[in-house]
């Protein structure tokens, strides 16, 4: 009865777990190496799952076009800036900024689809923005264990991530509504991204040159983050969208900023400040007002 709701909540938990694993790679694995490993691992995981359930029969040629556009914005661009935001601003701030996906989706509907923004949605956008400002402001400049310093570059990267994710979700929606199997859709999206990052290695520039050697621990963390994030988390989200209301699914899957706080607490031993909890709750409440 509540399949879509359960899938959406599980997606939020998986994405939070993936963020925590990515944060462990800060200073251990270059950004583009992480992207290559993530996308490659995600493609093999989701492609294998798709073969097991016979999902490739659910994809038509026209759907591939929408999924390719979704991959460009939602994975190639958004995933890269997402990893970079975690590296520079930390998982908590990145998860909060990811809440901007819902306001961006409303804005795109207004600009390109002729949709209106009612009072409830306006209040939701205000809640999201206020929640982000409160939570980021709560970080301050303390040097206590587990405290993340404010990184304006990380904030910009997080905003770009939310923007790309909103565009990617909008592009994928027609394909999913037409019956595309979630693991297969994710395999197409991650496969296109994996191919892009592999071809990028041919560019003769030191910034895209792969690391000479990757240790076992960074490799296991990268694959683990791919499993929980792109492989399992995003597939659960797509499955939820295929079975339930977009508004409810969007709201429940946006619980990541709240879910990640006890994870950070357990990992660092530092209790997040009250304003961090309040800000995360406001961001989720704002998403609910926008989506429902």
N, C-alpha and C positions, 0 to 999 in steps of 0.2 A: 504493500500500500504506500509506503514511504520510500520506495526504491531511489527515486531521483534525489530526495533530500539526503539520504544516507550516502549516496555516491558523491554529492557535492561536499558534504562535510569531510568525507574521507579524502577528497581531492585537496581541501584546504590543509589537512594534516600532512599529507604527502608533500605538498609544496613547501610547507614550513620545514619539514625534515630535510628536504633537498637544499633549502637555503642555509640551514645549519651546517650541512656537509660542505657546501661551497665555501662558506666562511672559514672553514678549517684549511682550505687550500690557499688562502691569502699568503703570498710570499713564498709558496711552494711550487706553484704551477702557473706559467704564463697564461694570460687570458685566452688567446687564440688556441693554445693547446687544449685548454679546458673545453672550449667550444667544439673543437674537433672530436675530442673524446666523448663529450656529452651527446652530440648529435649522432655519431657513429654507433655508440652503445644503444641509444634510444631507438635508432632505426632497426637494428638487429632484434631488439626486444619486441618492438611492436610489430615488425614484419613477421616474426615467428608466431606471435599470438594471432595475427591476422590469418596466416596459413592454417593454423589449428582450427579456427572457427569458420574458415571459408569466406573471409570478409572481402577478398579481392573481387568477388562477383557483384558486390554492392556498389562498386565505383564505376561511373560512366565517364566518357571522355570529357564532357562538359564540366563534370564535377572536379576533374583534375585541374582545370584552369582556376577555379575558385580556391582550391586547396593550395595551388602554387602561389597565388597572391597572398593567401593567409600565411604561408610559410615565409614569404619575404618579410612581411611586416611583423608577424607574431613570433617568429623564431629567429630568422637570420638577423634581423635588427633588434627585436625586443630581448631575445635571449642573450645576445652579446652585451647589450647595455645593462641587462639584469645582473649578469655575472660581474661586470665592471662596477656596478653600484654596490653590490655586496662587498667586493674587494675594497672599495673606497669609503663607503658609508656604513657598512655592517648590515646584517640580516634584518634587524628590527626596523630600521629606517626604510630599507628597501621594501619590506613587506607593507609598511604604511603607505609609501608612495604608490605602490601597486594598486591601492584603493582608488586612485584617480582614474582607473580604467572605466568605472561606471560613469563619472561625470563626462569623460571624453566621449563615451558612447552616446550619451544624451546630446552632447554638443554636435556630434556628427549627424545624428538623426535630424536635428534642427536645421543644420546648414545644407545637408545634401538630400534629405528625404522629405523635407517640408513638414516635419513633426513639430509639435508645440511643446514648450516647457511649462508645465503647470506649477502651482504654488508648492505642492508636495515635493516635486522634483527639485525645485529651487531650494527648498529647505534642506533637502538631502545633500545637494551640492555644498551648501553652507556648512552642514555638519561634517562632511568629509574634510573640507578645507580646514575647519576649526580643529578637528581631531588631529590632523597632521601637524598643524602649527603647535598645538599643545604638546603632543608627544615629542616632536623634535626639540621644542624649547625645553622640555624636561631633562634633556641630556646634559645641558649646561656645559661647563668646562671642568667638571670634577675628574680626578684621576683615579677614582676608586676602581677596583677590579671589575671588569666586564663593562665599564662605561664606554660608550661609543662617542667619539668627538664628532662635532658637526662638520660635515664635508660638503661644501657647496657644489663641488664637481659631482659628488655622489648623488646629491639631490637632483641635479640636472639630468643625470643618467637615469635616475629612478622615474622622473617625469617622462622621459623619452620611452622608457620601458612600458609605462602605462599607456602612452599614446600608441605605440606599436601593437600592444596587446589588444587594445580596443579595435584597431583597424583589422588585425588578424582575425578576431572573433567575428566581426561583421562579415568579413570575406568568406569565412568557413560556414556561416549559418545556412546559406542556401544548399550547400552540399550535404550538410548534416540533416536538414529538414527533409531532403529527398531520400533519406534512408541509408546514407553512407555509414558503414560499420566503424565504430570509434577507433579501434586499434588500427584499422586500415587507413583511416583518415590521418591518424597520427604518424603512421609509417610513411605515408606520402609526404607529409609536411617535414618530418625529421630527415627523411631521405634526401629531399631537395636541399635542405640546409647542410647536411653532411657533405653532399657533392660540392656545394659552394665552398665550404671551408677547406676541402681537399684541393680544389682547383686554385684556391687562394695561395696555396703553398708554392705555386709556380711563379708568383710575383717576386721579382728579384729585389727584395727589400728586407733589411734586418728585422723590422718590426713583425713580419709575418713568417719569419724563419722558425721552424719547429725546434723545440729543445733537443739537445743532443741525447739526453737520457732522462727518463721519467722513473722515479722511484716507485716501489710497490705500494707504499701507503698513499701517495698522491693519486696513483692510478686507481686504487680501490675506492678512494673517496670520490673521485670523478665519476666512476662507473656507478657507485652507489647513489650519488646525487642525480645521475641520469635516470636511474631506475625509479626513484621516488618522485622526481620532478617531471621530466618530459615523458618518460615511459609510462609510469603508473598514474601520477597525479593528473596530467593533462588528458589522458585517456579516460579516466574516471569523470573528469569534467565534461568531456564530449559525450560520454554515455549519459550523464545526468541531463545534458541539454537535449538529448534525443528522447528522453523519457519523461521530462517534467517541464514545468513552467520556467521560462527564461528568467523571470523576475526572482522567483524563489531560489532557483539554482545559483543565480548571480549573487544573491544575498548570502547564502550559506557558504558558497565557495570563497567569499570574501572574508571569512573568519580567520584567515592566515595571520593578520596582525595581532589578534588576541591569542591564537593557538601558540604562536612562536614565543610569547613572553615567558610562560613556564619552562619552555625548552632552554631559553637563554639563562633563566634562573638556575635550572639544574646543571647547565654546562659550566657557568661561571661562578656560581655560588652567590652572586649579587642580586638582590631583590630589585626588580625594575621599580622606579619611583611611581607614586600614585598617578601623576599626570600621564605617565606612559600608558597605564591601564585605561584611564579615562579617555585619552586620545584615541587609542585603538578601538574602544567601545563606540565612541562617536563616529569613527570612520565606518565601522560596520553598520551602525544605525543609519548613517547617511546613505550608504549603499542600499539598505532596505527601503528607505523612503523613495529613492530613485527607481528601484527595480520593481517594487510591488505595486 
